[in-house]
């Protein structure tokens, strides 16, 4: 993994990672202070769509090239992209000086409403409250949303709470989650000029 020089928005908080296993081969770069520039090529079309939404609504620069054993199923590819994204998010944040740290974002998608709450705490934790009408969207297994989000929270060492309050269309409900995730990460990691050092009474995050 490589990390762009310096921390803070002016320096350009970016990181990239390459991960190759017997199950997946992934190259991923992530920029927190971006413009929503996205290039995503994976074997999981629904995840491509969700990652595009995530980056565009968070104003992140995101490049993903991923190949995996989707002849078995999408599990390893989705999980490992979550791992890589979490690792680059953590690396791009650097020492976390000046960040807002917290965010709570509601996003509607037609009849669906999702909420994402984040604490950039260096204490990985994940809570997920969602009940979907269907187990799949096209060929995509809905249970993989949990797998992706949990690995993202774990590897980025954030506290992440995701609540889907209601909805009737599974696609809409998951789409609201990824849009809210992008906006919440953007808000929590944004620089607040009033914050001196890290926003913690411990003096470290």
Secondary structure, DSSP 4 states (H G I P E B T S, - for coil): -EE-SSSSGGG--EEEEEEE-SSEEEEEEEESS----EEEE-S-HHHHHHHHHHHHHHT-EEEEEEEE-TTT-SHHHHHHHHHHHHHHHHHHHTT-TTB--EEEEEEEETTEEEEEEEE--SS-EEEEE---S-SEETTEETHHHHHHHHHHHHHHT-EEEEEEEE-S-HHHHHHHHHHHHHHHHHHHHSB-TT--S-SSTTS--
